[in-house]
């Protein structure tokens, strides 16, 4: 882990230096690259909070074996908070609603900018989102530490976690949807869709599940996981991957059918930009790698119960989410043709290297499995054929 952490750290620092150099040559393109990379990696930190809340509400043994990975992910929320500062400083470069000429040319954008899409309110809302998620993460981590220290013999701490998580999950779902409206949907302020933020929320939760499942499988053949993780854990986690893959597809197709059928001037341009000038090829690829392939693989029980197969599917979904976030964000800026800048690669490596460095560092600061959790059964990984 030390060697892996150092490798990620070096990659992150070198790529960050390259990204800073790129900023002096082309500020606009560099910040576009930074935005989509921040949304991708920051989405995992935010998704860890949501899945932790979800598990505390619904229960299940599947969440116990990934809990430390979720908690390490929640602790990376600080780097996501720091990472949003350059975006707030670069609002004039990223968000056209801040441009007086755009507001003057569009009555609709001017009206939105007057009451909602303006820099002071945008910054205040961003602070509120992170304050809410940070509070929920802090409380969950404090209660988890108390459970480890005391053993929670009367399950009072577990009940407190559940009482916090039930309303917290509701606030989380609504706050994330509003955050994606601000950070992603407002890139094209004349366009609107009530389903768009939910697509992004579901997609980032799916990304987080795929990431923590891949990490779990990497640890599964060594203690303490080798004494705890069973094929049933893999099956449950694989079912969650399947469910959120189907959920993401359902909402995505629902939005597409409604917008395309109505064919309204204010709504259809979002898809036209993403289906034209080369971006349509990327959309076609996403439909296969984000839905068809993982969907049909995860329908097979032996795939979900085999850690080697499930690991490959999880990594596949992570890559699919990377491409999908790129397709969601970048065409708002590069509308003339499909364009991949070298700063796109530098940004994803820079933020990814730093994020993974911090994730591993946080993971090493605690036991790899929760202590005294009654749902942990010590059954060998090899005990089931």
N, C-alpha and C positions, 0 to 999 in steps of 0.2 A: 504493500500500500504506500509505503514511503517513496519507493522508486516511481510508482505510478503517479503519485501526487506531484513529485518534482518534475516529471515529464510534462504533465498538464500545465504546471506553473510556467515552465520555460516556453512552451508553445504559446501560452496566453500572453506572456510578456512580449515575446518577439512579434507576434501578430498585432498586439496593441501598438507597438512602436511603428509598424508598417501602416496601421490605420491612422495614427496621428500624422505621419508623413503625407498620407493621402488627403487628409483634411486640408492641408496647406495648398494642395494642387487643385482640389475640387471639393469645396465644402458641402455643396448640396448633395452630390452623389455619395459622399462619405457618410453623411448623416442619414441618408436613406438606407444605406447598408447597415448602419448602427441600429436604426430603429427596428428593422425586421429581426436582426440577431438578438436584440434586447427582448423583443416580444417572445421569441422562441425560448430562450433560456430562462427569462423571468417567468414565463408561463409555467415552468416546472416548479419553481419556488412557490408560486401562488397555488398551483394545483395540489401540492403537498398539503397545504392548509385545508383545502376543500376535501380531499380524500380522508384526511385525519378526522375531520368533523363528521363526514359521512360514515366512517367505520364506527365511531363512538355512538352514533345513533342507531345503526342497523345491527351492529355486532358482527360476529363471524370470526372463525379462526384464521381466515385468509389475511386479515388486517394485522394480526399479531406478528407474523413473520416478516412483514415489511414495515413495521412501525418505526424501527430505528432509522430506516432509510427515509421515511417520510419526515421524521423529526430532524434529521440532518438537512433535508431539503428545506424545511421551514427555517432552519437557522441560516440558510443562504439568502433569506429574504433581505438581509441588510445590504448585500451586494446589489440586489435588484433595486433597492431604494436609492442607493448611491448612483446606480446606473441611469436612473431616470433624470438626474440633474442635467446632463448634456442635452437630453431631449427637450426639457423645459426651456433651456437657454437657446435652443435651435428652433423654437416654434415658428419664427418667420421663414425659416428654410423648409420646414416640413408641412405646415398647415396653411393652405391657401386662404382660409377664412380670416387669417391675420393680415392679408394683403388688402389695403384700401381700394385698389383698383378692382379686385374681384368683388368686394362688397358693393361697389358702385355699379358694377355690371349686372348684378343679380339681386333682385328684391328679396328673394327667398333667403339667400345667404346673408344678406344684410340684416334681415329680421332675426335669423338664428344667432348671428354674431352679436347683436345688440343685447339679447337676453341670456344667451347660453354660451355660444362659441366665442368667448373673448378670453384673452390671456389671464387676467386676474382670477376669473371664476374657474378656468381650466386648471390653474395651479392649485387653487383651493380644493377642488374636487380630487385631484391626484393625491394631495396630502391626506385627505379624508380616507381615501381607499387604503392607502398604506398604513394609516393609523389604525383602521379597523382590522385589517389582516394581521398587522403586527401585534395588536392586542390579543386577538384570538390565538395566534401562534404562541405568544408569551404565556398565556394562561394554560394552554394545553401542555407546553413543555414544563411549566412549574408543577402541574398536577401529575404529570408522568414521573418527574423526579421524586415527588412526594410518595407516589405509589411504590417506586423502587426502594425508597428509604424505609418505609414503614411496613411494607408487605400488604397493606390494605386488607387486613383480615375480615373486616365487616363490609367490604366493598363500598365504603362511603365515598372514597376518592373516585372510584369508577362511576358511581352515580352522579357525582359532581361534574365529571367530564361529560357525561351524557346530558345533564341539564344545561351545561354550557353549549354543547354542540348542537342541540336541537334548534334553538333560535339562531345560533351562530351560522348554521348551514343555510338558513333562509337569508340572512343578511349577506352571506358570502355569495350566494347565487345572484342576488340582485345587484350587489356592488360590482361583481366581475362583469356582469352584462353592461352596466353603465360605464365601466372602465374601458371595455372594448369599443363602446360607442365613441368615447372620447379619443382613444389612442389610435383606433383603426378606422372606424366608419367615418369619422370626421375628416379623414384625409380627402374625401370627396363630399364636401358638405351639402351639395345640392341633392345628393342621393340619400335615401333612407330605407331602412328595413327593420322591422321589429324582430325578425328571425336571425339577422346577421350576428348580433352579439352572442346569441345562444349557440350558434354554430361554432363560434370561436371558443366559447367556454367549454363546450363538450369536447372540442378538438384538443384543447390544452389538458383537460382531465385525462383523455385517452392517451396523450403523450406522456403524462406523468405516470399513469399505470404501466405503460410499456417500458418506461425507463426504470422504475423500481423493480419490475419483474425481471428485467435483464440483469440488474445488479444482484437481486436475490439469487438467481441461478448461478451467477459467478461465485457466490459464497456458499452455495448449497452443499457442496461435497466436502467441506471442511467444518470442524467443530466451531461453534455450537450448533450450526444449522443442520449438519448431517445427522444429529440426534433428534431433530425436531421436525424438519420439513418432510412431508409425505406427498404422495402423488395426488392426494385430495386437495392439498394447498394449490398445486399447480392447476388442477382442474377448475377450482373456484376462481383463481385469478385469470385463467384462460377464458372462463365464461364472462367475466367482467370485461375483458378486452373485446370479446365478441359483442356483448351488449352495447358498449359505448361505440364500437364501430358501426353497428346497426343504427344507433341513435343519431350519430353524426350524419350518416347517409340519409336517414329519414328527414331530418331537418334541412339538410342541404338540398335534397331533391324537392322538398316542399317549397322552399324559397324560390328555387329555379322555375318550377312549374307556375307558381303564382305570378312572378315577375314577367316571365316570357309570355304567358297567356294574356295578361293585361296589356302588355306592350305599351306602357305609358312612357311619355317622353322623359319624365323625371326619374324613372326606375331602370329602364332597359339599358342605358349607357354603361352601367357597372359591368354587366355581362358582356356587352359588345367589346369593351376594352380588353376583357380577359379571354375572349374567344377570337380575337383578331390579331393580325400582325405577328404571328408566331406564338402568342400566348395561348391560343387554342390547342396547340399541340401539347403544351404543358397541362392544360385542363384535361385532355384526353388521357394522358399518362396518370394523372392523379386519380381519375375515376377507376383505373385498374389497380394501382398499387395501394390506394387508400381504402378501397372497398372490396372489389371483386376477389383479389388474391387473399388478403387476410380473412375475409368473410368465409370463403369456402374452406380454407385451411382450418379455421377455428371451429367450423362445424364438426370436424372429425375429432372424436374423443381421444384417439391415440396421440394426436398432435398436442392437445392441451395437457395430457398426462405425461408426456415425454419432455423432460427439461431441455434436451438438445434442440428439439423441434420448436418448443415454445420460445426459447431464447432467440432463435432465428426470426420467428414471427414478430417478437417484441422489437428487435433491432430494425426489422423491415418497417414497422409502424413508426418508429422514431424518425427514420429517413423520410417516410411518406409525409409525416407532419412537418418536417423541415421544408420540403418542397411546397406543401400546401400553404404554410405561413408566408413563404416567399411569393406565391401566386396571389395571395390575398392582398399583400401590402405593396409590393414593388410596382405593379401596373398602374397604381394611382399616380406614379411619378413618370414612368417610362412608357408612355402610351403609343409611341410611334412604332415600336417593334420590340420583340423579346430581346432583352439585354441583360447580360450578367457581367457586372463590373468586378475587377480584381478586389475591390474593397469589400464586396459581398463576402468573398471567401475569407479575407482578413478579419472582418467583423465577427463572423461565426466562430472562427478559431480563437480570436482574442477573448470574446466574452465566454465562449465555451471552456477554454483553458482555465481562465480565472474562476469561473463558476465551479468546475469540477475540482480544481485545487481546493477551494473552500469547502466543497461538499465532503471530500475525503478527510480534510482536516477536522471538520465537525463530527464526522462519523467515527473517527478514532478517539474522540473525547468521551465516549460512553460505551457501555456494554452493547454488544451487537444484537442481543435479544432483551426484551423487557424482563425484569426480575419479578418473580412472585405472581406472574399472570396465570390464573388457573386454567386458561384455555390452551396453554402450551403442553402438548403431549409429547413425550420422548419416545419417538418411534423412528427406527432407522430408515434412511432413504432407500436402502436396498432391500427392505423387508417385503416389498410388494413387487410382483413380477410385472 
